[in-house]
């Protein structure tokens, strides 16, 4: 019997990518969700705050650089949180401000 190769689903691709995101990114997002949680159930997390928690410009620090985070698309964590009950949307304002809105 020949092994049949099948295309993966969109959800499988999203979750597989999510498994490549370092724990430090998820830990930072979780910390910021708790810190910024509003009584109405919504939370705004600025990309700069995530990067400030996880990144270093010193390549010998053991922490990723901002370029490494962007190059590896480690901020594409929305599917992980959606699978855990959050509605997540990304926003980029005209002034360059970037943030995630969780509800």
C-alpha positions in Angstrom: 0.0 0.0 0.0 1.3 3.4 -1.0 1.4 6.2 1.6 -0.9 8.9 0.4 0.3 12.5 1.0 -2.5 14.9 1.7 -2.4 18.6 2.0 -2.6 20.0 5.5 -5.5 22.2 6.6 -5.3 25.9 7.3 -5.8 25.1 11.0 -3.0 22.5 11.0 -0.6 25.0 9.3 -1.5 27.6 11.9 -1.0 25.3 14.8 2.3 23.9 13.4 3.6 27.5 13.0 2.5 28.2 16.5 4.6 25.4 17.8 7.7 27.2 16.4 7.0 30.3 18.4 9.4 30.5 21.4 7.9 30.2 24.9 9.3 33.6 25.7 6.8 35.2 23.2 3.8 33.4 24.6 5.0 34.1 28.2 5.2 37.8 27.4 1.8 37.9 25.8 0.3 36.1 28.7 1.9 38.5 31.2 0.6 41.5 29.2 -2.9 40.0 28.9 -3.0 39.8 32.7 -1.5 43.2 33.3 -3.7 45.0 30.7 -6.9 43.1 31.2 -10.0 45.4 31.3 -13.2 44.8 33.1 -15.1 44.7 29.8 -13.0 41.6 28.8 -10.9 43.4 26.2 -7.1 43.8 26.3 -4.8 45.9 24.1 -1.2 44.7 23.8 1.3 46.9 22.0 3.9 45.1 19.8 6.6 47.4 21.4 5.7 46.0 24.8 6.1 42.4 23.7 9.4 43.2 22.0 10.7 45.1 25.1 10.0 42.0 27.2 11.6 39.4 25.0 14.3 41.1 22.9 17.8 42.4 23.3 20.0 44.2 20.8 23.0 42.3 22.2 23.3 39.2 20.1 25.2 37.5 22.8 22.5 37.8 25.4 20.7 34.6 24.5 17.6 36.7 23.8 16.3 37.2 20.2 16.8 40.5 18.4 13.8 42.4 17.1 14.9 41.4 13.6 14.9 37.7 14.5 11.4 38.0 15.9 10.1 39.6 12.7 12.1 37.4 10.3 10.7 34.3 12.0 7.2 35.7 12.2 7.0 34.9 15.9 4.4 37.6 16.4 1.9 35.6 14.3 0.5 34.0 17.4 -3.1 34.9 16.9 -4.2 31.3 15.9 -2.9 29.9 19.2 -5.0 32.3 21.2 -8.0 31.9 19.0 -7.9 28.2 19.6 -8.0 29.0 23.3 -11.1 31.1 23.2 -9.8 34.6 22.4 -10.8 36.9 19.6 -7.6 38.5 18.4 -7.1 41.2 15.8 -4.0 43.1 14.7 -4.0 46.8 14.1 -1.4 49.1 12.6 -2.2 52.8 12.8 -1.0 55.5 10.4 1.6 56.7 12.8 3.2 53.2 12.8 1.8 52.1 16.2 1.1 48.3 16.1 -1.1 46.5 18.6 -3.2 43.4 19.2 -6.7 43.6 20.5 -7.9 40.6 22.5 -11.5 40.0 23.6 
